[in-house]
């Protein structure tokens, strides 16, 4: 199938200014998203914020079924919140842990999630266990099953990042979901980097909770995200805080929580951003997630192949299945310096530091990586620009960089 890259770039004005290879940070939004956000902000300025929300209530309400179609759930299982971290936190901190309870996670887990595990462990006496990697560098399902069957204490939660921030591997979410279901253990999936770049179906995966962002591969506005909570989990979770949107004050000393996932939302929200998130969701589905995945995977493998052909350059992506995130180093050249050098040539990338992935990168002898993350609107010519702009490897610390 031929992907209409020209149309994608016409819809993305930013491609005329930069080679944007930082989509795992924040993708360039399509014009349709930008215009929807601006239009609502203008409406708020013209008639008032409350009145603007009332005037476009149908567009706001439509965001929930759009997200539900995207990830294969029901609209009442979706909450729209400020970002993926808040979505993940609302699910994680809604769980209760007792001394000796076990939290199982992956070696490639993201820093924000691990910090939350450690905080809860210190508060409650729960323990955090890091599941081993397999020979491909992804979570070992064999070790996960062993930990579910053995060990002291109840496994209270399996929590895993689908696509880690520091590399292109895709963790085996479906196999983890199957193991979680067999063991009767809740499964929380951080899909921050996966939603929008390939199909994500919560029924197929078998996760009980899923968090995602708008700004990355979904190409929505910054400051938007969503949480999926399986209907059967709703009454097992108490949100860490409630307000008059999440619950109803039923009497002087009583309240009732909402019956749907919107108990994880709060009353005040960014309506312009929420509308933009809905537009981004529909826009992604109009291309087809299978088609997006094929295009992104092709571009990423093209980039990895060209990087591997360069002397002194090492690609560090692991996993049996890889996605649009490509991480690498150049011998003797700090990743931060490379990122700045590329930025000066209007090539956007980012740096992954060991502090974001302490279970993973230090064990591989890595302190920082360059991360180039492609999307379907990128081109082979932009990849060639990146390759040509990389500095030569340094044999000594005192050498000055040169471009290829």
Secondary structure, DSSP 8 states (H G I E B T S, - for coil): ----HHHHHHT-GGGGT-EE-BTTT-----HHHHHHHHHHHHHHHHH-HHHHHHHTHHHHHHHHHHHHHHHTS-GGGEEEES-HHHHHHHHHTTS---TT-EEEEETT--HHHHHHHHHHHHHH--EEEEE-B-TTSSB-HHHHHHHHHSSSS-EEEEEEESS-TTSSB---HHHHHHHHHHHT--EEEE-TTTBTTB---HHHHT-SEEEEESSSTT---TT-EEEEE-HHHHTT---S---TTTEEEEETTEEEE-SSGGGGS-S---HHHHHHHHHHHHHHHHH-HHHHHHHHHHHHHHHHHHHHTSTTEEE---SSSB-SEEEEEETTB-HHHHHHHHHTTTEE-EEEEGGG-TTTTGGGT-SEEEEEE--TT--HHHHHHHHHHSB---SSTT----B-
